[in-house]
Amino acid sequence: MDKEIAKKVLSDVNAEQCFWVNNGAVLKNLEELYQALSKMKKETYIYHANKEKNDFSNWAKDVLNDDKLADELLKVKSRTNALSKVKQRIQYLKKTAEI
């Protein structure tokens, strides 16, 4: 991954591409996803990530264009593990983007 792609993944998405959490939060970037996951109730996480679907993974893949994070989010089974994966990805992207 090059510097410009890393910056793009970390940047805000267009208003129509925001992630709408079922608790009312609206997320526009990866940092906001991390913050939301850190405070999210288990029920809210399970609403978005369960056996039938994984909205977080879909958003990472389809909107952020981050297939690596999307794959990682599909593998995790809990909010705390998802939080860890998002944190690791942000750190990697910031290092790559030299932020």
C-alpha positions in Angstrom: 0.0 0.0 0.0 1.3 3.4 -0.9 1.2 6.7 1.0 -1.7 8.2 -1.0 -3.9 5.1 -0.7 -3.3 5.0 3.1 -4.3 8.7 3.4 -7.4 8.1 1.4 -8.5 5.1 3.6 -8.0 7.3 6.7 -9.9 10.3 5.3 -13.6 11.3 5.7 -16.0 9.7 3.3 -18.7 11.6 1.4 -21.9 12.3 3.5 -23.9 9.7 1.6 -21.3 7.0 2.4 -21.3 7.5 6.2 -21.8 4.5 8.4 -25.1 4.8 10.2 -25.0 3.0 13.5 -28.3 1.8 14.8 -27.7 3.7 18.1 -27.9 7.0 16.1 -24.1 7.6 15.6 -23.0 8.6 12.1 -19.4 7.7 11.2 -17.4 9.3 8.5 -13.9 7.8 8.9 -11.9 4.9 10.4 -11.0 6.9 13.6 -14.7 7.5 14.2 -15.3 3.8 13.8 -12.7 3.1 16.4 -14.2 5.6 18.8 -17.7 4.2 18.3 -16.5 0.6 18.8 -14.8 1.6 22.0 -18.1 2.8 23.5 -20.5 0.5 21.7 -22.9 -1.7 23.6 -22.7 -5.4 22.8 -26.3 -5.3 21.5 -25.4 -2.6 19.0 -22.3 -4.5 17.8 -24.3 -7.7 17.4 -26.9 -5.8 15.4 -24.3 -4.9 12.8 -22.0 -8.0 13.1 -23.6 -11.4 13.4 -23.9 -14.7 11.5 -26.0 -13.2 8.7 -24.0 -10.0 8.1 -21.1 -7.8 9.0 -21.9 -4.2 8.3 -18.4 -3.0 9.5 -16.6 -5.3 7.1 -18.9 -4.3 4.3 -18.3 -0.6 5.0 -14.5 -1.2 5.1 -14.6 -3.0 1.8 -17.2 -1.1 -0.2 -16.7 2.4 1.1 -13.2 2.7 2.5 -11.8 0.3 -0.1 -9.8 -1.5 2.6 -10.0 -5.2 1.7 -7.4 -6.1 4.4 -9.5 -4.6 7.2 -12.7 -5.9 5.8 -11.2 -9.5 5.9 -10.0 -9.0 9.5 -13.4 -7.7 10.6 -15.1 -10.8 9.1 -12.9 -13.1 11.2 -13.5 -11.5 14.6 -16.4 -12.5 16.8 -16.5 -9.7 19.4 -16.6 -6.0 19.7 -13.3 -5.9 21.6 -11.5 -8.0 18.9 -13.0 -5.7 16.2 -11.8 -2.7 18.2 -8.3 -4.2 18.3 -8.2 -4.8 14.5 -9.4 -1.3 13.7 -6.8 0.2 16.0 -4.0 -1.9 14.5 -5.1 -0.9 11.0 -5.2 2.8 11.9 -1.7 2.6 13.3 -0.5 0.8 10.1 -2.2 3.3 7.8 -0.9 6.3 9.7 2.7 4.9 9.6 2.3 4.2 5.8 0.8 7.7 5.2 3.5 9.3 7.4 0.9 11.0 9.5 
